Amino acid sequence: MSDTSSHKSLRIIERYDRQFEYAGILMNLIIAFRLYSLWRTPTLEDASAIYTLGTLMAFEFILVHSGVFMAVVPRKISLWLLFPFYGTFALAFNYALEDNTILWVYLLVIFNRMRFAFSDVPPGIKKRAILASIFSILIYFFLIMIVAIGSNSIPEWGLHPEFLQFSGYVEIKGDSGGIFIDTPHVAICFGVVYYGLLALLEALLLRMPVSNKSYPDLFSHTSRPAQ
């Protein structure tokens, strides 16, 4: 990549940085709201969506790590190794569903993250992306422990056993099991809180000043010599 094209790509990333971040916040809020509506007032036609979004919570366990890797690894590795690697998991999860929700979510999330793979990223933007990914991982694992431990205290609301049986959810999930599948209100509760916290996190990080100074101790393999 020539210096001119690299500079143009850099300017594009900086120019549309906030649009990408706002899109990520909006997507998280939409998913959280959709999950909440399924939790509170599901309809008989929502059985497939409940199973799909419960599976999405499990898929997030795979996807949550991708942000850090795609922000720090070289471009070729991100494009030719990480994208197909995570894509394989997306296809596997998607194959078990009746629609392509998992695949579309994967493509949207990866598209937002892989903008770092097409040019050099200003250090300030890279720092914010790495912080967002690290905090996302911490939120996921701490929250999943809290939800699992307190699962008996989570209200079922509309996702009570009678509804799950009558709506056909039990038939849709078949032999699939696990806390997120057998008790979908736990998965939905986790998703509402998780995606809500992600939206809040990204909004807070967006207020962080983006400095383009280097952070050699964090983002490079070599440190500056002592002055």
C-alpha positions, 0 to 999 in steps of 0.5 A: 500500500502506497503512502498516499493510499494509506493516508487516504484510508487513515483519513477515512477511518478518522472521518467516519470513526464516530459513525461506526461507533454510533452504529455499534451503539445503536445495534447493541440497543436494538438487540437489547430492546428486542430481547426485552420485548421477547422476555416481557411479551412474547407471542406464539410466533416468537418461539423461533426467535427466542431460540435464535437469540438464546443461541446468539448469547452462546455465540457471543462467547466465541465472538467477544474475543474477536475485537481484541485480536482484530485490533492488534494483529497484522492486517493479513492475519485479520483478513485471511485467518481471523475472519474465516476462523470466526466465520466457521463458528458463525456458520456452525451456529447458524446451521442449527437455526431456522434463519440466518440471524447469527450469520447477519449479526456476525457479518455486521459486527465483523464489518464494524471491527474489520475496518481496522484491517484495511489501513493503519489505525491512529493509535488513539482509536486503536487504544479505544477499540482495545479497551472496548474489547477488553471491557466487553470480555470482562463484562461477559464473563462476570455477568454470565457468572452472576446470571448463572448463580442467580438464575433462580431469582430471574423472573420468567415473565412471558417465558414461563413453561406453559408458554414455551410448551404451547408456542412450540419452543420445546419442539424447536429446541429439540435435544439441545440443552444448557442453561441458555436453551432450557431456561431461555428467560435466563439467556434473554435476561443476560442478553438485555443486561449485556448488550445494554452495558455494551452500549453504555460502555461504548458511549462512555469510551466515545467521550474519551479524547482520541489522541494520536500519540503512540502507546509503544508499551501497549501496542507495539513489540518494541519500546522507545529507548530511554531518553 
